């Protein structure tokens, strides 16, 4: 990675206790995140993808220290967040922020947009006159008129509310933003506008993103690198071009296989998953994906595969990927990518500027 590393997560673990009964007796642990490591460079977007419950959002909150890890560490610009005092961490809060999935739930309905955007500025000591000027400035950055500062959240559409959420994240000039499924609740046309806005802002201010998503078309459009998560662990990590061209882990292949093909009459190769996602409180031994993997062998139950890179930045956690991945998957990759390319074309043609009907 040539650019400076902004964020480094090392062996992150987060286990949540399961409490039962009247007195909340602990009866086990949910292994939400279990040994996740990654880096994010200045100006890049690392996408975290996977099924619901795989630990993506928990990982994002651990990266911001909104959750305390069970073990492991997070460094931001070389500073270990776990060793900082409350006051030192508070000073860094302006540099690390989050955009939530549901823009309406993340906005206080009793506060105007202006009050919402002024709140972080006030917490960081900006004078009242400067706060009003900054609110007008950041509203313009996300394509909203300054008079919208006097309105309340319920007066806006979903796309407009998400722009307000982005404006709030930008208020104190962050350097890294965790985008927690920021477009999943929006219509496809509005998704394109918001994703283009995020790209424009990244280019303008040199922002780094951890982009959490399950929509592979959005991921392929915005990401620099992609980390595929399954049951609390990263199973594949690569540059987006390499990952979409040659998915090596059976789970990554299955995610790509679920993407619809533009022509329903055309046949395609499918990678079908068997069974349900295992209970994270009692995950399978060895490889956690083995209970649903079409290529599982006895070794998979005995030994957990490490995430190993190939020297070119493409890492995969599978004992047998060299045998089962390229020959069986690549024939279907081009066909599956047709749908992704079609959706990306729609993203590219959509402006990031504000349409007042959104």
CORHU-V517412 format. One record per pair of residues at least 4 apart in sequence whose C-alpha atoms are under 6 Angstrom apart, sorted by the first residue. I is the first residue (numbers start at 1). J is the second residue. D is the distance in Angstrom with one decimal. If there is no record, write none. Layout:
I&J&D / I&J&D
This chain:
3&41&5.6 / 3&42&6.0 / 4&41&5.5 / 4&42&5.7 / 5&40&5.8 / 5&41&4.2 / 6&40&5.8 / 6&41&5.2 / 6&42&5.6 / 6&76&5.6 / 6&77&4.8 / 7&39&5.6 / 7&40&5.1 / 7&75&5.7 / 7&76&4.6 / 8&38&6.0 / 8&39&4.4 / 8&74&5.7 / 8&75&5.1 / 9&37&5.0 / 9&38&5.3 / 9&73&5.9 / 9&74&4.5 / 10&37&4.5 / 10&72&5.7 / 10&73&5.3 / 11&35&4.2 / 11&36&4.9 / 11&37&5.1 / 11&72&4.8 / 12&35&4.9 / 12&36&4.9 / 12&71&6.0 / 12&72&4.3 / 13&33&5.0 / 13&34&4.5 / 13&35&5.2 / 13&69&5.8 / 13&70&5.3 / 13&71&5.1 / 14&32&5.8 / 14&33&4.9 / 14&69&5.1 / 14&70&4.8 / 15&29&5.8 / 15&30&5.3 / 15&31&4.6 / 15&32&5.7 / 16&29&5.4 / 16&30&5.0 / 17&28&5.9 / 17&29&4.4 / 18&26&5.4 / 18&27&5.6 / 18&28&5.2 / 18&29&5.5 / 19&24&4.7 / 19&25&5.2 / 19&26&4.4 / 19&27&6.0 / 20&24&5.0 / 20&25&5.3 / 29&281&5.5 / 30&280&5.4 / 30&281&4.1 / 31&280&5.4 / 31&281&5.8 / 32&55&5.4 / 32&232&5.2 / 33&55&5.6 / 33&232&4.1 / 34&232&5.2 / 34&233&5.8 / 36&233&5.8 / 42&208&5.5 / 43&206&4.8 / 43&207&5.0 / 43&208&4.6 / 44&208&5.1 / 44&224&5.8 / 45&208&5.9 / 45&209&4.6 / 45&210&5.8 / 45&223&5.0 / 45&224&5.0 / 46&210&5.0 / 46&223&5.9 / 46&224&6.0 / 46&225&5.0 / 46&226&5.7 / 47&210&5.8 / 47&211&4.5 / 47&212&5.7 / 47&223&5.7 / 47&226&4.7 / 48&212&4.8 / 48&227&5.0 / 48&228&6.0 / 49&213&5.4 / 49&214&5.3 / 49&228&5.0 / 50&214&5.9 / 50&228&5.8 / 50&229&5.2 / 54&230&5.0 / 54&231&4.5 / 54&232&5.3 / 55&232&5.0 / 61&66&5.1 / 61&67&5.7 / 62&66&6.0 / 62&67&5.0 / 74&80&5.8 / 74&81&5.9 / 75&79&5.0 / 75&80&4.3 / 75&81&5.8 / 84&88&5.8 / 84&89&5.8 / 94&172&5.2 / 94&174&5.5 / 95&174&3.9 / 95&175&5.0 / 96&174&5.7 / 96&176&5.2 / 96&177&6.0 / 97&169&6.0 / 97&177&5.0 / 98&177&5.3 / 98&178&4.6 / 98&179&5.8 / 99&179&4.8 / 99&180&6.0 / 100&180&5.2 / 100&182&6.0 / 101&180&5.4 / 101&181&4.9 / 101&182&4.5 / 103&161&5.5 / 103&162&5.1 / 109&153&5.8 / 111&115&5.8 / 112&150&5.7 / 112&151&5.3 / 112&152&4.5 / 113&149&4.7 / 113&151&6.0 / 113&152&5.9 / 114&149&4.2 / 117&168&5.3 / 118&131&5.9 / 121&126&5.5 / 122&126&5.5 / 136&146&5.1 / 138&167&5.7 / 139&144&5.1 / 140&144&5.4 / 142&163&5.9 / 143&353&5.5 / 143&354&4.7 / 156&160&5.8 / 157&358&5.8 / 159&358&5.2 / 175&207&5.2 / 176&207&5.8 / 176&208&4.7 / 176&209&5.7 / 177&209&5.0 / 178&209&5.7 / 178&210&4.7 / 179&211&4.8 / 179&212&5.9 / 180&212&4.9 / 181&212&5.1 / 181&213&4.9 / 183&191&5.3 / 186&191&5.8 / 192&347&4.6 / 192&350&6.0 / 193&350&5.9 / 193&351&5.7 / 193&352&4.6 / 196&352&5.0 / 197&352&4.7 / 201&205&6.0 / 202&206&5.2 / 202&207&4.6 / 216&220&5.9 / 217&340&4.8 / 219&223&5.4 / 221&344&5.9 / 224&240&5.9 / 225&238&5.6 / 225&239&4.2 / 225&240&4.8 / 226&237&5.7 / 226&238&5.6 / 226&240&5.6 / 227&236&5.8 / 227&237&4.4 / 228&234&5.6 / 228&235&5.8 / 228&236&5.2 / 229&233&5.4 / 229&234&4.3 / 229&235&5.8 / 235&316&5.7 / 235&317&4.8 / 236&315&5.6 / 236&316&4.3 / 237&314&5.9 / 237&315&5.1 / 238&243&5.7 / 238&313&5.9 / 238&314&4.4 / 241&245&5.9 / 242&246&5.8 / 243&247&5.0 / 247&252&5.9 / 247&253&5.8 / 248&321&5.8 / 248&325&5.0 / 254&271&5.0 / 257&270&5.5 / 261&336&6.0 / 261&339&5.5 / 262&339&5.6 / 269&332&5.6 / 273&292&5.5 / 274&292&4.8 / 278&283&6.0 / 279&283&5.8 / 284&288&5.2 / 285&301&5.6 / 286&300&5.6 / 286&301&4.5 / 286&302&5.0 / 286&303&4.4 / 286&304&3.9 / 287&300&5.3 / 287&304&4.7 / 289&293&6.0 / 290&296&5.4 / 299&303&6.0 / 305&317&5.2 / 305&318&5.5 / 305&319&5.9 / 306&317&5.2 / 307&315&5.9 / 307&316&5.2 / 307&317&4.2 / 308&315&5.0 / 308&316&5.6 / 309&313&5.8 / 309&314&5.2 / 309&315&3.7 / 310&314&5.7 / 321&325&5.2 / 325&329&5.7 / 326&330&5.5
